[in-house]
């Protein structure tokens, strides 16, 4: 009885809060930060067949390109590279997606709470929240495939396109969020981990260099494309097993 009254109080509070917010919004006249001509220009480019607006790399703003030229650059610079991409029929893509879902559910059921049955002691089962999150992910958008798009590296000369395989709204996206949550807890265990550029500047400021010493930086070219997936998984497995043997994995 007490629980019911508390729930009713919460519902009433939420209704009053929404009512007050609506009243405030009605009293305040919204102001635009763009002109009428700018708004018409935005409407013109929306779903335009001739032009496409894409994101500029490094937060350098939107870029307007001819759609056919955007597609041409994508094919020439990336999709035609058979080392990284392979053209699939829709039937093949759907079959691979179903195979991925079978692997997902096998993994999910293996580490779900056993209930009345007993699981091996070395298994660490998902929490109730993880079961809800991953279970929901596996039941929605199961046929949705990732999409390919590009941003423009306008800070480069000549400018190039950065490929992005967008997994938003797919099962892989939800699983990657779960994986990222746990891997973030291991950052402090990586000796070469750098939080941000400010940390680098702080460490350089206190760095003593002898006369004639040079300080330089390097960057990898197509780093993710050049990582062998099987080898990367093997190395990560060794690292995680080593942490587990020393009792350093989060519980």
Backbone as JSON, one array per atom type, in Angstrom:
{
  "sequence": "XXXXXXXXXXXXXXXXXXXXXXXXXXXXXXXXXXXXXXXXXXXXXXXXXXXXXXXXXXXXXXXXXXXXXXXXXXXXXXXXXXXXXXXXXXXXXXXXXXXXXXXXXXXXXXXXXXXXXXXXXXXXXXXXXXXXXXXXXXXXXXXXXXXXXXXXXXXXXXXXXXXXXXXXXXXXXXXXXXXXXXXXXXXXXXXXXXXXXXXXXXXXXXXXXXXXXXXXXXXXXXXXXXXXXXXXXXXXXXXXXXXXXXXXXXX",
  "N": [[0.84, -1.21, 0.0], [1.91, 1.22, 0.81], [3.96, 1.45, -1.07], [2.49, 1.82, -3.42], [1.33, 4.35, -3.01], [3.61, 5.94, -2.98], [4.47, 5.65, -5.62], [2.33, 6.84, -6.97], [2.66, 9.46, -6.05], [5.08, 10.14, -7.25], [4.36, 10.05, -9.94], [2.45, 12.12, -10.03], [4.11, 14.28, -9.36], [5.8, 14.32, -11.59], [3.96, 15.0, -13.6], [3.21, 17.61, -12.79], [5.67, 18.87, -13.05], [6.17, 18.72, -15.8], [4.01, 20.23, -16.69], [4.62, 22.77, -15.65], [6.99, 23.29, -17.05], [6.03, 23.4, -19.66], [4.45, 25.66, -19.45], [6.38, 27.65, -19.0], [7.8, 27.55, -21.42], [5.88, 28.49, -23.17], [5.58, 31.14, -22.4], [8.01, 32.24, -23.07], [9.36, 33.64, -25.88], [10.71, 32.05, -28.63], [13.95, 32.61, -30.06], [15.67, 33.05, -33.13], [18.86, 32.02, -34.35], [19.78, 32.17, -36.88], [19.41, 33.64, -40.12], [16.53, 34.29, -42.28], [17.13, 33.79, -44.96], [19.35, 32.14, -44.69], [18.17, 29.95, -43.49], [16.52, 29.08, -45.58], [18.49, 28.29, -47.37], [19.59, 26.11, -46.02], [17.39, 24.39, -46.07], [17.31, 23.98, -48.79], [19.59, 22.44, -49.32], [19.01, 20.16, -47.92], [18.42, 16.8, -48.38], [19.12, 17.04, -51.05], [19.54, 16.28, -54.51], [21.76, 16.84, -56.05], [23.79, 17.96, -54.5], [25.7, 17.39, -51.48], [26.02, 17.65, -47.98], [28.62, 17.32, -45.82], [30.46, 16.38, -42.87], [33.22, 18.25, -41.71], [36.54, 17.23, -41.01], [38.19, 17.22, -37.76], [36.46, 19.01, -36.5], [35.98, 21.2, -38.21], [33.8, 22.31, -39.43], [30.91, 22.27, -41.71], [31.0, 20.77, -45.0], [30.39, 21.32, -48.42], [29.68, 19.38, -51.16], [29.57, 18.18, -54.56], [27.32, 15.6, -55.08], [27.84, 13.38, -56.75], [30.58, 13.6, -57.05], [31.44, 13.22, -54.47], [30.71, 10.54, -54.08], [32.33, 9.39, -56.03], [34.93, 9.96, -55.02], [34.83, 8.44, -52.71], [34.7, 5.84, -53.73], [37.1, 5.7, -55.22], [39.16, 6.24, -53.34], [38.69, 4.53, -51.19], [36.57, 2.37, -51.16], [37.27, 0.86, -53.37], [39.54, -0.36, -52.6], [40.64, -3.41, -52.23], [41.94, -4.66, -50.18], [40.86, -3.79, -47.83], [38.09, -3.64, -48.16], [35.23, -5.45, -49.33], [33.03, -6.3, -51.86], [29.68, -7.17, -51.37], [26.8, -9.18, -51.97], [23.31, -8.47, -51.29], [22.05, -10.69, -50.19], [24.22, -12.2, -49.23], [25.28, -10.45, -47.34], [23.15, -10.32, -45.5], [23.12, -12.97, -44.67], [25.6, -13.18, -43.36], [25.09, -11.38, -41.33], [23.08, -12.71, -39.9], [24.58, -14.91, -39.03], [26.32, -13.58, -37.34], [24.53, -12.79, -35.37], [23.8, -15.27, -34.31], [26.2, -16.0, -33.07], [26.32, -13.95, -31.22], [24.08, -14.49, -29.5], [24.78, -17.0, -28.55], [27.06, -16.4, -27.06], [25.9, -14.58, -25.26], [24.0, -16.18, -23.88], [25.7, -17.98, -22.69], [27.02, -16.59, -20.65], [25.01, -15.5, -19.15], [23.09, -15.08, -16.1], [22.75, -18.16, -14.37], [20.41, -19.05, -13.09], [18.51, -21.65, -11.91], [20.23, -23.66, -12.67], [23.68, -24.68, -12.39], [26.66, -22.94, -13.09], [30.03, -23.19, -14.38], [32.63, -22.38, -12.01], [34.59, -20.64, -12.85], [33.42, -18.92, -14.58], [32.25, -15.65, -15.11], [29.32, -14.15, -14.56], [26.88, -12.07, -16.27], [25.62, -8.98, -14.93], [22.37, -8.05, -13.62], [21.57, -5.65, -14.82], [23.21, -5.65, -17.09], [22.27, -7.88, -18.43], [19.71, -6.97, -19.11], [20.35, -4.76, -20.78], [21.99, -5.88, -22.87], [20.33, -7.94, -23.72], [18.12, -6.51, -24.67], [19.39, -5.21, -26.78], [19.92, -7.34, -28.49], [17.44, -7.97, -29.43], [16.4, -5.94, -30.93], [16.56, -4.17, -34.02], [17.86, -6.22, -35.43], [18.39, -6.86, -38.05], [19.57, -4.69, -39.12], [22.1, -3.11, -40.94], [25.5, -1.9, -40.85], [26.52, 1.39, -41.98], [28.26, 3.11, -44.59], [30.16, 6.05, -44.64], [31.73, 9.29, -45.14], [34.04, 11.75, -43.88], [35.48, 15.0, -44.47], [38.87, 15.72, -44.82], [39.8, 18.57, -44.55], [41.88, 20.01, -43.55], [44.13, 18.98, -44.59], [46.52, 18.97, -47.3], [46.94, 17.85, -50.5], [43.35, 17.76, -49.9], [41.68, 15.02, -48.3], [39.52, 12.14, -47.84], [38.03, 10.85, -44.9], [37.28, 7.62, -44.0], [34.31, 6.22, -42.56], [32.71, 3.71, -40.87], [29.61, 3.48, -40.0], [28.01, 2.32, -37.23], [25.79, 2.93, -35.78], [22.77, 2.3, -34.11], [22.81, -0.41, -34.58], [23.24, -3.89, -33.58], [25.91, -4.38, -33.04], [26.82, -1.89, -32.25], [25.68, -1.51, -29.7], [26.86, -3.62, -28.29], [29.52, -2.84, -28.47], [29.46, -0.56, -26.89], [29.03, -1.71, -24.37], [31.42, -3.19, -24.16], [33.3, -1.12, -24.25], [32.73, 0.18, -21.87], [33.78, -1.56, -19.92], [36.45, -1.81, -20.71], [37.37, 0.77, -20.34], [37.86, 0.85, -17.65], [40.32, -0.23, -17.43], [42.24, 1.5, -18.24], [44.14, 2.81, -16.64], [45.96, 0.84, -16.24], [47.53, 0.62, -18.41], [50.69, 1.36, -19.41], [51.47, 3.23, -21.35], [49.35, 4.89, -21.7], [47.72, 7.94, -22.45], [45.91, 10.6, -21.26], [44.96, 13.1, -22.39], [45.89, 15.86, -24.58], [46.69, 17.88, -22.9], [47.85, 16.62, -20.72], [50.19, 15.7, -21.91], [51.47, 18.14, -22.46], [51.86, 19.08, -19.87], [53.67, 17.2, -18.87], [55.82, 17.56, -20.58], [56.58, 20.13, -19.91], [57.89, 19.77, -17.52], [60.03, 18.34, -18.24], [63.42, 17.54, -18.55], [65.76, 18.26, -20.93], [68.79, 17.55, -22.6], [71.24, 19.77, -24.11], [70.85, 20.23, -27.62], [69.1, 18.14, -27.96], [66.21, 16.7, -29.53], [62.72, 17.04, -29.79], [60.01, 15.27, -30.88], [57.05, 14.21, -32.69], [55.09, 11.39, -33.83], [52.92, 9.85, -36.24], [50.51, 7.37, -37.08], [49.82, 5.82, -40.2], [46.77, 5.06, -41.55], [46.08, 3.38, -39.3], [44.19, 1.6, -38.0], [43.34, 0.01, -40.12], [45.63, -1.42, -40.63], [45.95, -3.12, -38.54], [46.12, -6.41, -37.6], [43.39, -8.34, -37.08], [42.97, -10.89, -35.82], [45.45, -11.29, -34.58], [45.48, -9.07, -32.87], [43.37, -9.67, -31.11], [44.41, -11.95, -29.94], [46.67, -10.92, -28.59], [45.43, -9.14, -26.8], [44.0, -11.0, -25.31], [46.08, -12.39, -24.04], [47.05, -10.3, -22.45], [44.84, -9.65, -20.8], [44.48, -12.09, -19.48], [46.87, -12.17, -18.07], [46.55, -9.96, -16.35], [44.37, -10.92, -14.92], [45.47, -13.15, -13.64], [47.05, -11.88, -11.81], [45.24, -10.72, -10.24], [44.18, -8.17, -10.9], [42.08, -7.4, -12.45], [38.99, -5.61, -12.82], [36.13, -6.15, -10.75]],
  "CA": [[0.0, 0.0, 0.0], [2.82, 2.37, 0.9], [4.66, 1.52, -2.36], [1.56, 2.39, -4.4], [1.19, 5.79, -2.75], [4.85, 6.58, -3.42], [4.46, 5.67, -7.08], [1.36, 7.87, -7.38], [3.26, 10.77, -5.77], [6.1, 10.39, -8.27], [3.65, 10.35, -11.19], [1.88, 13.46, -9.89], [5.22, 15.24, -9.42], [6.25, 14.4, -12.98], [2.95, 15.74, -14.34], [3.32, 19.02, -12.43], [6.93, 19.37, -13.6], [5.97, 18.91, -17.24], [3.06, 21.32, -16.84], [5.34, 24.01, -15.4], [7.93, 23.48, -18.15], [5.24, 23.83, -20.81], [4.03, 27.04, -19.2], [7.56, 28.5, -19.2], [8.1, 27.59, -22.85], [4.87, 29.32, -23.85], [5.82, 32.55, -22.06], [9.26, 32.7, -23.65], [9.33, 33.6, -27.33], [12.0, 31.55, -29.11], [14.69, 33.49, -30.97], [16.49, 32.32, -34.1], [20.23, 32.47, -34.49], [20.09, 32.23, -38.3], [18.49, 34.48, -40.87], [15.56, 33.57, -43.1], [17.81, 33.32, -46.17], [20.18, 31.0, -44.3], [17.26, 28.81, -43.28], [16.11, 28.6, -46.91], [19.63, 27.6, -47.95], [19.67, 24.81, -45.35], [16.3, 23.59, -46.6], [17.65, 23.64, -50.17], [20.59, 21.37, -49.34], [18.5, 18.96, -47.3], [17.97, 15.76, -49.33], [19.34, 17.51, -52.41], [20.06, 15.22, -55.37], [23.0, 17.26, -56.7], [24.81, 18.32, -53.52], [25.65, 16.73, -50.19], [26.73, 18.36, -46.93], [29.29, 16.36, -44.96], [31.19, 16.96, -41.75], [34.64, 18.47, -41.87], [37.33, 16.6, -39.96], [38.73, 18.1, -36.72], [35.45, 20.01, -36.15], [36.21, 22.38, -39.04], [32.56, 22.79, -40.02], [30.34, 21.49, -42.81], [31.59, 20.88, -46.35], [29.4, 21.09, -49.46], [30.29, 18.76, -52.34], [28.67, 17.55, -55.51], [27.08, 14.24, -54.6], [28.51, 12.4, -57.6], [32.01, 13.68, -56.78], [31.6, 12.59, -53.15], [30.65, 9.09, -54.3], [33.52, 9.03, -56.8], [36.08, 9.97, -54.12], [34.69, 7.3, -51.81], [35.05, 4.61, -54.46], [38.5, 5.73, -55.62], [40.08, 6.26, -52.22], [38.44, 3.54, -50.14], [35.79, 1.17, -51.46], [37.95, 0.06, -54.4], [40.69, -1.0, -51.97], [40.19, -4.77, -51.9], [42.58, -5.11, -48.95], [40.03, -3.38, -46.7], [36.65, -3.73, -48.45], [34.81, -6.49, -50.26], [31.64, -6.08, -52.29], [28.82, -8.29, -51.03], [25.39, -9.1, -52.37], [22.44, -8.29, -50.13], [21.81, -12.0, -49.58], [25.42, -12.58, -48.48], [25.37, -9.57, -46.17], [22.13, -10.74, -44.54], [23.54, -14.26, -44.11], [26.66, -12.89, -42.4], [24.46, -10.73, -40.18], [22.42, -13.76, -39.11], [25.64, -15.66, -38.37], [26.79, -12.75, -36.23], [23.52, -12.84, -34.31], [23.91, -16.58, -33.65], [27.36, -15.92, -32.18], [25.97, -13.07, -30.11], [23.18, -15.15, -28.55], [25.52, -18.09, -27.9], [27.89, -15.74, -26.05], [25.03, -13.99, -24.25], [23.42, -17.24, -23.05], [26.77, -18.65, -21.94], [27.41, -15.83, -19.47], [23.85, -14.99, -18.43], [22.9, -15.75, -14.8], [22.28, -19.51, -14.63], [19.13, -19.38, -12.48], [18.55, -22.85, -11.09], [21.37, -24.5, -13.04], [24.96, -24.21, -11.9], [27.65, -22.71, -14.13], [31.41, -23.35, -13.87], [33.01, -21.32, -11.09], [35.47, -19.67, -13.49], [32.63, -18.01, -15.39], [31.72, -14.44, -14.47], [28.04, -13.91, -15.23], [26.43, -10.69, -16.42], [24.73, -8.46, -13.9], [20.98, -7.91, -14.07], [21.52, -4.52, -15.74], [23.85, -6.06, -18.34], [21.33, -8.79, -19.1], [18.66, -6.13, -19.7], [20.9, -3.95, -21.86], [22.41, -6.72, -24.0], [19.16, -8.66, -24.22], [17.35, -5.55, -25.48], [20.15, -4.97, -28.0], [19.81, -8.49, -29.37], [16.07, -8.15, -29.93], [15.98, -4.83, -31.79], [17.42, -3.85, -35.16], [18.74, -7.36, -35.66], [18.71, -6.94, -39.47], [20.12, -3.42, -39.58], [23.52, -3.2, -41.27], [26.28, -0.67, -40.71], [26.53, 2.24, -43.17], [29.55, 3.73, -44.91], [30.15, 7.47, -44.96], [33.06, 9.89, -45.06], [34.22, 13.16, -43.55], [36.5, 15.62, -45.32], [40.08, 16.21, -44.16], [40.09, 19.84, -45.22], [43.13, 20.56, -43.02], [45.21, 18.36, -45.34], [46.68, 19.44, -48.68], [45.54, 18.01, -50.93], [42.4, 17.22, -48.95], [41.29, 13.63, -48.49], [38.3, 11.74, -47.13], [38.21, 9.88, -43.82], [36.17, 6.66, -44.04], [33.65, 5.89, -41.3], [31.68, 2.68, -40.94], [28.7, 3.89, -38.93], [27.25, 1.19, -36.68], [24.74, 3.45, -34.9], [21.48, 1.63, -34.25], [22.98, -1.83, -34.83], [23.58, -4.68, -32.4], [27.34, -4.21, -32.79], [27.01, -0.63, -31.55], [25.35, -1.71, -28.29], [27.88, -4.49, -27.71], [30.75, -2.05, -28.35], [29.28, 0.3, -25.71], [29.27, -2.54, -23.19], [32.84, -3.51, -24.12], [34.03, 0.1, -23.94], [32.52, 0.45, -20.44], [34.7, -2.36, -19.11], [37.85, -1.51, -21.06], [37.73, 2.07, -19.75], [38.34, 0.61, -16.28], [41.69, -0.75, -17.49], [43.14, 2.51, -18.81], [45.25, 3.12, -15.74], [46.9, -0.28, -16.23], [48.33, 0.7, -19.64], [51.76, 2.31, -19.1], [51.61, 4.27, -22.38], [48.09, 5.61, -21.86], [47.74, 9.39, -22.28], [44.52, 11.05, -21.14], [44.69, 14.12, -23.39], [47.06, 16.63, -24.96], [47.12, 18.69, -21.77], [48.76, 15.79, -19.94], [51.48, 15.71, -22.62], [52.08, 19.45, -22.25], [52.31, 19.17, -18.47], [54.85, 16.37, -18.69], [56.92, 18.18, -21.34], [57.03, 21.31, -19.18], [58.78, 19.35, -16.44], [61.02, 17.44, -18.82], [64.77, 18.11, -18.73], [66.41, 17.76, -22.14], [70.15, 18.06, -22.77], [71.42, 20.63, -25.3], [70.89, 19.52, -28.89], [68.06, 17.11, -28.03], [65.05, 17.04, -30.35], [61.44, 16.49, -29.36], [59.18, 15.14, -32.08], [55.9, 13.3, -32.6], [54.84, 10.57, -35.01], [51.52, 9.47, -36.44], [50.37, 6.16, -37.88], [49.04, 5.95, -41.42], [45.75, 4.0, -41.63], [46.45, 2.48, -38.21], [43.22, 0.54, -37.75], [43.34, -0.9, -41.27], [46.84, -2.22, -40.63], [45.96, -4.02, -37.38], [45.62, -7.76, -37.86], [42.34, -8.55, -36.07], [43.22, -12.11, -35.05], [46.63, -11.06, -33.74], [45.11, -8.12, -31.83], [42.56, -10.39, -30.13], [45.31, -12.84, -29.23], [47.49, -10.12, -27.67], [44.54, -8.67, -25.74], [43.7, -12.15, -24.46], [47.26, -12.6, -23.18], [47.13, -9.2, -21.48], [43.75, -9.8, -19.82], [44.78, -13.27, -18.65], [47.95, -11.79, -17.17], [45.95, -9.13, -15.31], [43.51, -11.77, -14.09], [46.32, -13.98, -12.79], [47.6, -11.05, -10.74], [44.12, -10.16, -9.47], [44.06, -6.75, -11.17], [40.89, -7.12, -13.25], [37.87, -5.1, -12.02], [35.07, -7.14, -10.49]],
  "C": [[0.88, 1.25, 0.0], [3.56, 2.57, -0.42], [3.79, 2.17, -3.42], [1.41, 3.89, -4.22], [2.44, 6.55, -3.17], [4.9, 6.7, -4.94], [3.5, 6.74, -7.6], [1.92, 9.26, -7.15], [4.3, 11.13, -6.81], [5.45, 10.75, -9.6], [3.05, 11.75, -11.15], [2.96, 14.54, -9.98], [5.7, 15.43, -10.84], [5.26, 15.2, -13.83], [3.05, 17.24, -14.07], [4.59, 19.64, -13.0], [6.79, 19.64, -15.09], [5.02, 20.08, -17.52], [3.75, 22.67, -16.67], [6.32, 24.32, -16.53], [7.2, 23.97, -19.4], [4.8, 25.28, -20.67], [5.19, 28.02, -19.43], [7.88, 28.65, -20.68], [7.12, 28.47, -23.61], [5.09, 30.8, -23.58], [7.06, 33.1, -22.75], [9.22, 32.54, -25.16], [10.69, 33.13, -27.85], [12.65, 32.53, -30.1], [15.58, 32.65, -31.88], [17.9, 32.89, -34.14], [20.71, 32.43, -35.94], [19.04, 33.06, -39.01], [17.54, 33.62, -41.71], [16.22, 33.01, -44.36], [18.71, 32.13, -45.86], [19.33, 29.75, -44.08], [16.79, 28.23, -44.62], [17.25, 27.83, -47.57], [19.8, 26.22, -47.34], [18.59, 23.87, -45.89], [16.59, 23.13, -48.03], [18.6, 22.44, -50.22], [20.09, 20.08, -48.7], [17.93, 18.0, -48.35], [18.1, 16.24, -50.79], [19.98, 16.41, -53.24], [21.42, 15.56, -55.97], [24.13, 17.5, -55.7], [24.61, 17.53, -52.23], [26.49, 17.53, -49.21], [27.3, 17.32, -45.97], [30.1, 17.1, -43.9], [32.67, 17.13, -42.09], [35.41, 17.85, -40.71], [37.89, 17.64, -39.0], [37.78, 19.25, -36.36], [35.64, 21.32, -36.93], [34.97, 22.82, -39.81], [32.08, 21.94, -41.18], [31.03, 21.76, -44.14], [30.51, 20.51, -47.37], [30.11, 20.55, -50.7], [29.19, 18.34, -53.3], [28.54, 16.08, -55.11], [27.84, 13.2, -55.44], [30.02, 12.41, -57.37], [32.34, 13.05, -55.44], [31.61, 11.07, -53.28], [31.89, 8.61, -55.03], [34.75, 8.96, -55.9], [36.02, 8.78, -53.16], [35.09, 5.99, -52.47], [36.54, 4.57, -54.79], [39.45, 5.57, -54.44], [39.91, 5.09, -51.26], [37.76, 2.27, -50.63], [36.42, 0.29, -52.53], [39.18, -0.64, -53.86], [40.27, -2.38, -51.47], [40.87, -5.32, -50.65], [41.73, -4.81, -47.73], [38.54, -3.61, -46.91], [36.4, -4.84, -49.47], [33.34, -6.29, -50.59], [30.83, -7.35, -52.04], [27.44, -8.09, -51.64], [24.55, -8.92, -51.11], [22.19, -9.61, -49.41], [23.0, -12.44, -48.73], [25.55, -11.74, -47.22], [24.37, -9.99, -45.1], [22.51, -12.08, -43.89], [24.65, -14.06, -43.08], [26.1, -12.22, -41.14], [23.76, -11.75, -39.29], [23.45, -14.62, -38.36], [26.2, -14.91, -37.18], [25.82, -12.79, -35.06], [23.55, -14.18, -33.59], [25.07, -16.58, -32.66], [27.05, -15.05, -30.96], [25.13, -13.8, -29.08], [23.87, -16.32, -27.84], [26.41, -17.52, -26.77], [27.03, -15.19, -24.91], [24.46, -15.07, -23.31], [24.48, -17.93, -22.2], [27.07, -17.94, -20.63], [26.24, -15.15, -18.77], [23.73, -15.71, -17.09], [22.24, -17.1, -14.98], [20.9, -19.82, -14.08], [19.27, -20.61, -11.6], [19.73, -23.75, -11.44], [22.67, -23.87, -12.52], [25.93, -24.05, -13.07], [29.04, -22.92, -13.53], [31.84, -22.16, -13.05], [33.87, -20.26, -11.76], [34.7, -18.67, -14.36], [32.17, -16.83, -14.53], [30.46, -14.04, -15.21], [27.72, -12.42, -15.3], [25.59, -10.29, -15.21], [23.32, -8.35, -14.48], [20.85, -6.77, -15.07], [22.13, -4.87, -17.09], [22.94, -7.0, -19.13], [20.23, -7.99, -19.8], [19.18, -5.38, -20.91], [21.25, -4.8, -23.08], [21.24, -7.5, -24.58], [18.29, -7.77, -25.1], [18.06, -5.3, -26.81], [19.98, -6.11, -29.0], [18.43, -8.7, -29.95], [15.6, -7.02, -30.84], [17.02, -4.61, -32.89], [18.37, -4.99, -35.51], [19.14, -7.48, -37.13], [19.36, -5.66, -40.0], [21.62, -3.54, -39.77], [24.2, -1.86, -41.04], [26.29, 0.08, -42.04], [27.89, 2.9, -43.35], [29.34, 5.2, -45.24], [31.55, 8.03, -44.8], [32.96, 11.32, -44.52], [35.38, 13.69, -44.39], [37.67, 16.12, -44.47], [40.53, 17.51, -44.82], [41.36, 20.49, -44.68], [44.35, 19.96, -43.71], [45.32, 19.01, -46.72], [47.52, 18.43, -49.45], [44.58, 17.29, -49.97], [42.02, 15.79, -49.32], [40.01, 13.35, -47.71], [38.65, 10.71, -46.06], [37.02, 8.92, -43.84], [35.62, 6.37, -42.65], [32.62, 4.81, -41.58], [30.77, 2.9, -39.74], [27.83, 2.72, -38.49], [26.11, 1.65, -35.78], [23.42, 2.74, -35.18], [21.58, 0.14, -34.54], [23.31, -2.56, -33.53], [25.04, -4.48, -32.02], [27.6, -2.93, -32.0], [26.73, -0.8, -30.05], [26.4, -2.59, -27.6], [29.18, -3.71, -27.52], [30.66, -1.08, -27.18], [29.55, -0.47, -24.42], [30.76, -2.85, -23.04], [33.67, -2.29, -23.73], [33.91, 0.43, -22.45], [33.54, -0.3, -19.59], [36.16, -2.06, -19.43], [38.3, -0.17, -20.5], [38.28, 1.91, -18.34], [39.79, 0.12, -16.25], [42.69, 0.28, -17.99], [44.36, 2.75, -17.94], [46.28, 2.01, -15.67], [47.78, -0.31, -17.48], [49.42, 1.75, -19.43], [51.86, 3.47, -20.09], [50.33, 5.09, -22.56], [48.26, 7.1, -21.56], [46.3, 9.89, -22.3], [44.16, 12.05, -22.22], [45.98, 14.88, -23.67], [47.58, 17.49, -23.82], [48.09, 17.91, -20.87], [50.14, 15.77, -20.57], [52.2, 17.03, -22.38], [52.61, 19.6, -20.83], [53.59, 18.36, -18.25], [56.05, 16.96, -19.43], [57.47, 19.38, -20.58], [58.02, 20.96, -18.08], [59.9, 18.43, -16.93], [62.35, 18.15, -19.01], [65.42, 17.45, -19.94], [67.81, 18.35, -22.25], [70.24, 18.93, -24.02], [71.53, 19.78, -26.57], [69.84, 18.43, -29.03], [66.87, 17.61, -28.83], [63.82, 16.33, -29.8], [60.52, 16.44, -30.57], [58.04, 14.17, -31.82], [55.78, 12.52, -33.9], [53.36, 10.22, -35.07], [51.48, 8.24, -37.33], [49.48, 6.44, -39.09], [48.09, 4.76, -41.53], [46.0, 2.93, -40.55], [45.48, 1.31, -38.05], [43.17, -0.47, -38.89], [44.53, -1.84, -41.26], [46.96, -3.11, -39.4], [45.37, -5.36, -37.79], [44.65, -8.14, -36.74], [42.63, -9.77, -35.19], [44.4, -11.93, -34.1], [46.29, -10.12, -32.58], [44.3, -8.81, -30.73], [43.43, -11.32, -29.3], [46.14, -12.08, -28.19], [46.64, -9.61, -26.5], [44.18, -9.8, -24.77], [44.85, -12.44, -23.52], [47.3, -11.55, -22.07], [46.07, -9.35, -20.39], [43.99, -11.0, -18.91], [45.89, -12.97, -17.65], [47.42, -10.93, -16.02], [45.1, -9.97, -14.35], [44.35, -12.63, -13.14], [46.93, -13.21, -11.64], [46.51, -10.35, -9.95], [43.89, -8.67, -9.7], [42.84, -6.39, -12.04], [39.77, -6.58, -12.35], [36.79, -6.16, -11.88], [33.71, -6.45, -10.43]]
}
